[in-house]
């Protein structure tokens, strides 16, 4: 449902500490009883990018967002976001 999608996207953005001025994209979609989250973090110039995706239970949307956010932070998304802030 729409609530699960929005909750997972918000949890992802919160985990990153991102706001609406940062180059971050996140999209949640439902596939049967599974929730899929795809995300992208860009450097301010757009020359660097970190992408990721995760899939999980529809009943745990926040956990999915936190998990993907944490993964992207471990892969360097924090550095890209700091450069844009």
N, C-alpha and C positions, 0 to 999 in steps of 0.2 A: 504494500500500500504506500501511498504518498508519504505518510508519516515516517515509515521506516527509512525511506530513501533520504528524506530531509534530515532525520536524526543521524544517520551515518555520515552524511556530508558535513554537517555541523561538527560532529565529533572529530572528523579528520582535520578540519580547519582549526579547531580549538587545540588539538594536539600539536599542530605546527606553530600555533601562535600567529596565524595569518589573519590579515584583515582585507577589506575590499580594495585596498590600493596596491596589494602585492600580486605579482604575476603567478597566480595559482588557479588551476582548474580542477574541478572534481565533479564526477557524475556517477550517480547510483542508478542501477536498474534491477528489476526483479525478473528472475528466470525460474519459473515454477515456485518452489519453496525456498529458493536461494536468493541472496542479495549479492550483487556484484558491484564493486566500487572501483572506478578508474580515476587516476589522478595524474597531474602534471604540474611541476614547479619549474619555472624559468628564471634565468638570470635577468637582470634589468635590460640588458642588450638583446636578450633572446638567443645568444650564442651558446648557452649551456642549458641543458634540460635534464631533469630527472623524472622519469615516469614509473608508474607502478600500478598494480591492480591486485585486488584481493576478493575472495568470495567467501561467504559465510552464511550462517543461519539467519533467516528473516527475523527471528525472534531476538537477535543480538546486534542491532544496527550500530549502537555506539561502540561496541567492542571491535567491530569491523573497521570503523573509522579510526579508532585509536591505534589499532594494529598497523594499518596501512600508513598512517601518519608517522608512527614510530619507525617503520621500515625506511621511509623516505628520508627522515632525519638522519638515520644511521648511514644512509648513502650520500649525504652531503646537502640535503635540501635546506638545512639551517643556514649554511654558508651563503647560499643563493638568496635566501630571504633577508639575511642581514644586509646584503649589498643593496637590496631594494628599499630598505627602511630608512 
